[in-house]
């Protein structure tokens, strides 16, 4: 496999690069710059919306597979739509017009489902996203499906549920908790400030998710969409309890109004039966191990990583 990973320096992209390296694949990645990459990869720095840059990269790499992991999960609304929708559309159009015609694996999100009418969520359930992020990811899927139907470019979509594991960015709640705990271990306030702990989510380890992408790239059906999940919900309070159990010091929990989100789903979890039937994949890493490894990854970071909230 000659793999090209967009967003190769991101949370999932970097773990995917590491997994593909272990599998003996030839790896290249597109990034906007910045962080180092785990795994052996040739790096191309540029914008996905730059057709000339993407064409040149495709000619140089000649990928058999493109994993589209790049995306924005939070921040400015306009920037989120620019990256998740407009830049994605430009990327797909450039690939569609190229002679390489690789298999494109699109990393979507369970946020596209929104408030579920029933559980567990299945791939044929309607998409009713309630956040800008969810709406942008639903639109991304719509674009991918349109390209597949228009030109036959091999397109496989995935819907990632809540990824967790080492090196998770602290913009996500599990990593934010872990960062606060390690700050306390290093002599900071022995308090973890939290928002809503009642919501229940489906957590899947990022390393299992990377293996799912590899499997679906080789064995998935073009035009299909696959949930990548554990199939089991856990309350955010349970996640916090596990992290506190692994803490090296006693820590108190403090609720903070600023950490509550206006738009939130009470409970969401899926089934990965379609993915298992197609590829044999199932999650292997327990949530407890994911959280322990997440804590250890924060413990290995420098003091500079703890300077901002």
C-alpha positions as CSV (number, residue, x, y, z in Angstrom):
1,X,0.0,0.0,0.0
2,X,1.2,3.5,-0.8
3,X,-0.8,5.7,1.6
4,X,-1.3,9.4,1.6
5,X,-2.7,10.8,4.8
6,X,-4.2,14.2,5.1
7,X,-3.8,15.7,8.6
8,X,-0.9,13.3,9.3
9,X,0.2,15.4,12.3
10,X,-3.2,15.2,13.9
11,X,-4.4,12.9,16.7
12,X,-5.8,10.1,14.4
13,X,-3.5,10.8,11.5
14,X,-0.4,10.4,13.5
15,X,-1.6,7.1,15.0
16,X,-2.6,5.9,11.5
17,X,0.9,6.7,10.2
18,X,2.4,4.7,13.1
19,X,0.1,1.7,12.4
20,X,0.8,1.8,8.6
21,X,4.5,2.0,9.3
22,X,4.3,-1.2,11.4
23,X,2.4,-2.9,8.6
24,X,5.1,-2.1,6.1
25,X,3.2,0.5,4.0
26,X,4.8,3.3,2.1
27,X,3.5,6.5,3.8
28,X,3.3,10.1,2.8
29,X,1.3,12.9,4.5
30,X,-0.1,16.3,3.9
31,X,0.0,18.8,6.7
32,X,-0.3,22.6,7.3
33,X,2.9,22.3,9.3
34,X,3.9,22.2,12.9
35,X,4.1,19.0,14.9
36,X,6.3,15.9,14.4
37,X,5.0,12.7,12.9
38,X,5.1,9.3,14.4
39,X,6.0,6.6,11.9
40,X,8.2,7.0,8.7
41,X,6.6,9.3,6.2
42,X,7.4,11.8,3.5
43,X,5.8,15.1,4.4
44,X,4.2,17.6,2.0
45,X,3.2,21.0,3.5
46,X,0.4,22.8,1.9
47,X,-3.3,23.5,1.7
48,X,-5.9,20.9,0.6
49,X,-7.8,23.7,-1.3
50,X,-4.6,24.4,-3.4
51,X,-5.3,22.2,-6.5
52,X,-1.8,22.6,-7.9
53,X,-0.2,21.6,-4.7
54,X,-2.5,18.5,-4.3
55,X,-1.9,17.5,-8.0
56,X,1.8,17.7,-7.6
57,X,1.6,15.7,-4.4
58,X,-0.5,13.0,-6.1
59,X,2.0,12.8,-9.0
60,X,4.9,12.4,-6.6
61,X,3.3,9.9,-4.3
62,X,1.1,7.9,-6.7
63,X,-1.0,6.7,-3.8
64,X,-3.1,3.6,-3.9
65,X,-5.0,4.9,-0.9
66,X,-5.8,8.4,0.5
67,X,-6.9,8.6,4.1
68,X,-8.7,12.0,4.6
69,X,-8.1,12.6,8.3
70,X,-7.7,16.4,8.2
71,X,-10.4,18.5,9.8
72,X,-11.3,21.0,12.4
73,X,-13.3,19.9,15.5
74,X,-13.8,23.2,17.2
75,X,-13.1,26.9,17.1
76,X,-14.3,29.5,14.6
77,X,-17.4,28.4,12.8
78,X,-16.3,29.9,9.4
79,X,-12.9,28.2,9.7
80,X,-14.6,24.9,10.5
81,X,-16.7,24.9,7.4
82,X,-13.8,26.1,5.3
83,X,-11.7,23.1,6.3
84,X,-14.3,20.4,6.7
85,X,-16.4,21.3,3.7
86,X,-14.8,23.7,1.2
87,X,-11.3,22.3,1.4
88,X,-12.6,18.7,1.4
89,X,-14.6,19.4,-1.7
90,X,-11.6,20.9,-3.4
91,X,-9.4,17.9,-2.4
92,X,-11.9,15.4,-3.7
93,X,-12.4,17.2,-7.0
94,X,-8.6,17.2,-7.5
95,X,-8.3,13.5,-6.8
96,X,-11.3,12.8,-9.0
97,X,-9.5,14.5,-12.0
98,X,-6.2,12.9,-11.4
99,X,-4.9,9.7,-13.2
100,X,-4.0,8.0,-9.9
101,X,-7.7,7.2,-8.8
102,X,-6.8,5.9,-5.4
103,X,-9.2,4.5,-2.9
104,X,-10.3,7.4,-0.7
105,X,-11.2,6.7,3.0
106,X,-13.1,9.5,4.5
107,X,-12.9,10.0,8.3
108,X,-16.4,11.2,9.3
109,X,-17.9,11.6,12.8
110,X,-20.8,10.3,14.8
111,X,-21.6,14.0,15.5
112,X,-23.4,13.8,12.1
113,X,-26.1,11.6,13.7
114,X,-27.1,14.3,16.2
115,X,-29.8,13.3,18.7
116,X,-30.6,9.6,18.1
117,X,-34.2,8.4,17.6
118,X,-33.1,5.0,18.9
119,X,-30.0,3.2,20.0
120,X,-27.6,1.8,19.0
121,X,-27.0,4.0,16.0
122,X,-26.7,2.2,12.7
123,X,-25.3,3.5,9.5
124,X,-28.7,3.7,7.7
125,X,-30.1,6.0,10.5
126,X,-30.9,9.5,9.4
127,X,-28.4,12.3,10.0
128,X,-29.8,15.2,12.2
129,X,-26.7,17.0,13.5
130,X,-27.2,19.6,16.2
131,X,-23.7,21.2,16.2
132,X,-21.8,23.1,13.6
133,X,-19.1,20.4,13.7
134,X,-21.8,17.7,13.1
135,X,-23.3,19.6,10.3
136,X,-19.9,20.1,8.6
137,X,-19.1,16.4,8.8
138,X,-22.6,15.5,7.4
139,X,-21.9,17.8,4.5
140,X,-18.5,16.3,4.0
141,X,-20.1,12.9,3.7
142,X,-22.6,14.3,1.2
143,X,-19.8,15.6,-1.0
144,X,-17.9,12.3,-0.8
145,X,-21.0,10.3,-1.9
146,X,-21.7,12.8,-4.7
147,X,-18.2,12.3,-6.1
148,X,-18.5,8.5,-5.9
149,X,-21.8,8.5,-7.7
150,X,-20.7,11.0,-10.3
151,X,-17.3,9.5,-11.3
152,X,-17.0,6.1,-9.6
153,X,-13.9,7.3,-7.7
154,X,-13.6,4.7,-4.9
155,X,-14.9,6.3,-1.8
156,X,-15.3,4.6,1.6
157,X,-16.8,6.7,4.5
158,X,-16.4,6.1,8.2
159,X,-18.1,7.6,11.2
160,X,-15.8,7.8,14.2
161,X,-17.3,7.8,17.6
162,X,-15.5,9.3,20.6
163,X,-11.8,8.7,20.1
164,X,-9.5,8.4,23.1
165,X,-6.0,7.4,23.8
166,X,-2.4,8.8,24.1
167,X,-1.6,12.2,22.7
168,X,-5.3,13.2,22.5
169,X,-5.6,17.0,22.2
170,X,-6.9,18.8,25.3
171,X,-9.7,20.4,23.4
172,X,-11.5,17.1,24.0
173,X,-13.0,16.4,27.5
174,X,-11.1,13.2,28.3
175,X,-7.7,14.7,27.6
176,X,-8.7,18.0,29.4
177,X,-9.3,15.9,32.5
178,X,-6.0,14.1,32.1
179,X,-4.1,17.3,31.7
180,X,-5.7,18.8,34.8
181,X,-4.8,15.7,36.8
182,X,-1.2,15.7,35.7
183,X,-0.9,19.4,36.4
184,X,-2.1,18.6,40.0
185,X,0.5,15.8,40.2
186,X,3.1,18.4,39.3
187,X,2.2,20.7,42.2
188,X,-0.8,22.6,40.8
189,X,-4.2,23.0,42.3
190,X,-5.6,19.6,43.3
191,X,-8.9,20.3,41.5
192,X,-10.4,19.0,38.3
193,X,-13.0,21.4,36.9
194,X,-15.8,19.8,34.9
195,X,-19.0,20.4,33.1
196,X,-21.8,18.0,32.4
197,X,-20.8,14.5,33.6
198,X,-24.1,12.7,32.9
199,X,-23.8,12.4,29.1
200,X,-23.0,8.9,27.9
201,X,-20.7,8.4,25.0
202,X,-19.2,5.5,22.9
203,X,-15.5,5.6,23.4
204,X,-13.1,3.8,21.1
205,X,-9.3,3.8,21.3
206,X,-7.5,5.8,18.6
207,X,-5.2,2.9,17.9
208,X,-8.1,0.6,17.3
209,X,-9.6,3.3,15.1
210,X,-6.4,3.4,13.0
211,X,-6.6,-0.4,12.5
212,X,-10.2,0.0,11.4
213,X,-9.2,2.5,8.8
214,X,-6.5,0.1,7.5
215,X,-9.0,-2.8,7.3
216,X,-11.8,-0.8,5.7
217,X,-9.3,0.6,3.1
218,X,-8.5,-2.9,1.9
219,X,-11.7,-4.8,2.5
220,X,-14.5,-2.2,2.7
221,X,-17.1,-1.6,-0.1
222,X,-16.8,1.6,-2.1
223,X,-19.8,3.9,-1.6
224,X,-20.5,2.4,1.9
225,X,-20.3,3.9,5.3
226,X,-19.0,2.2,8.5
227,X,-19.4,3.1,12.1
228,X,-16.1,2.8,14.1
229,X,-17.1,2.4,17.7
230,X,-17.1,0.2,20.8
231,X,-20.8,-0.5,20.9
232,X,-21.0,0.4,24.6
233,X,-21.8,3.8,26.2
234,X,-20.0,5.2,29.3
235,X,-20.9,8.2,31.3
236,X,-18.4,11.0,31.4
237,X,-18.5,10.6,35.1
238,X,-17.2,7.0,34.7
239,X,-14.4,8.3,32.6
240,X,-13.4,10.8,35.2
241,X,-13.6,8.1,38.0
242,X,-11.1,6.0,36.1
243,X,-8.7,8.8,35.6
244,X,-8.9,9.9,39.2
245,X,-8.3,6.3,40.3
246,X,-5.0,6.4,38.4
247,X,-4.0,9.9,39.7
248,X,-0.9,10.0,41.9
249,X,-2.5,12.5,44.3
250,X,-5.9,13.0,45.8
251,X,-8.0,15.4,43.7
252,X,-11.3,17.1,44.2
253,X,-14.0,17.7,41.5
254,X,-15.4,21.1,41.0
255,X,-18.3,21.9,38.6
256,X,-17.7,25.0,36.4
257,X,-20.6,26.7,34.5
258,X,-18.2,27.7,31.7
259,X,-17.5,24.0,30.9
260,X,-21.1,23.2,30.1
261,X,-22.1,23.1,26.4
262,X,-25.3,24.6,25.1
263,X,-25.8,21.8,22.5
264,X,-25.3,18.3,23.8
265,X,-26.7,14.8,23.3
266,X,-27.6,12.9,26.4
267,X,-26.6,9.5,25.1
268,X,-25.1,8.2,21.9
269,X,-23.6,4.9,21.0
270,X,-23.4,2.8,17.9
271,X,-23.0,-0.7,16.5
272,X,-20.0,-1.8,14.4
273,X,-21.6,-4.9,13.0
274,X,-21.3,-3.7,9.4
275,X,-17.6,-3.1,9.8
276,X,-17.0,-6.4,11.5
277,X,-18.9,-8.3,8.8
278,X,-16.9,-6.6,6.1
279,X,-13.4,-6.8,7.7
280,X,-13.5,-8.8,10.9
281,X,-12.6,-5.7,12.9
282,X,-13.6,-5.3,16.5
283,X,-12.1,-3.1,19.3
284,X,-9.4,-4.7,21.3
285,X,-8.2,-2.0,23.7
286,X,-10.3,-1.4,26.9
287,X,-11.4,2.1,27.9
288,X,-9.5,1.8,31.1
289,X,-6.2,1.1,29.3
290,X,-6.9,4.0,26.8
291,X,-7.3,6.4,29.8
292,X,-4.3,5.1,31.6
293,X,-2.2,5.5,28.4
294,X,-3.7,9.0,27.9
295,X,-2.6,10.0,31.4
296,X,0.9,8.6,30.8
297,X,1.2,10.6,27.6
298,X,0.5,13.8,29.5
299,X,3.0,12.8,32.2
300,X,5.7,12.6,29.5
301,X,5.0,16.2,28.2
302,X,7.1,19.3,29.0
303,X,6.0,22.1,31.2
304,X,5.2,24.2,28.2
305,X,2.3,22.0,27.3
306,X,0.6,23.0,30.6
307,X,0.8,26.8,30.2
308,X,-2.7,27.3,28.6
309,X,-6.1,26.1,29.7
